[in-house]
Amino acid sequence: MSKKHPVDNSPPEKWFTILGLIIVRRTDLLAATAFVISLSTLSYQLWQFAKGSNPIIYPPDTLYVFFDRYPNGVTATRIAGQLSFTNSGEAGHNAVLQDVSATIKLGERTIEEYWLSFGTVTRRDTEFTLEVKEAAHPFVVDGGGAVSHMVTFSPRVRDCVPQVSTTVTCQQGADFVTDIDFLKLLAPQKTLNVTFTGRVLGSSRTLKGNCSTSITDDFMQTLAKNDWYAARCVAAP
């Protein structure tokens, strides 16, 4: 006599798949959830590792324009401003700022200047004082951190190499603009645009921050009278 087996009339266990895995029981679901979380965490860490550092340069809110008289009698127009740098990379993904330059644009005229020093700017009545703390040098922006410096810029003698074409000439002192010449350049213009360019050590990427300031009558008159002016510089895309 054959023995009958009990018939299981309970409904079939529900199942579904995650990343190709068949999930049936609740314990399997918890294990699968933990697996997905660990996989996503690992993927994020690998992405951050591949991403590395991500430094950004921010132009100054206040741009200082001043005339500097050199010991040899040359007067040159210079600028200064509080530059800020951030690094959205993860901790440990640091970036080294190699140097920063500034390009001043006035109509068709372009003036190139390079960082010279870190310092502080103070004003007493109409007197402008620039106290130099140290010569400008490369610095580290930690991953997830920020750095800010009051940076002064100065023109350099251009390195003119022999030109093949005679239609292009190189003037070694083209970026040394006197007070009189700079005021002449300002007069017909409505805005002064400055682009700050930073180079990252070990990377071909350059950082750029732009700002512009309006050239008003007060700008012109105060600069001509006091040899310096502090102008609001509006960040531009």
PyMOL commands that set and color helices and strands:
alter all, ss='L'
color gray80, all
select helices_A, chain A and resi 26-51+179-186+217-226
alter helices_A, ss='H'
color red, helices_A
select strands_A, chain A and resi 16-18+21-23+55-58+62-69+75-87+95-106+109-124+127-135+139-141+146-154+191-200+206-214+228-232+234-236
alter strands_A, ss='S'
color yellow, strands_A
deselect
rebuild
show_as cartoon
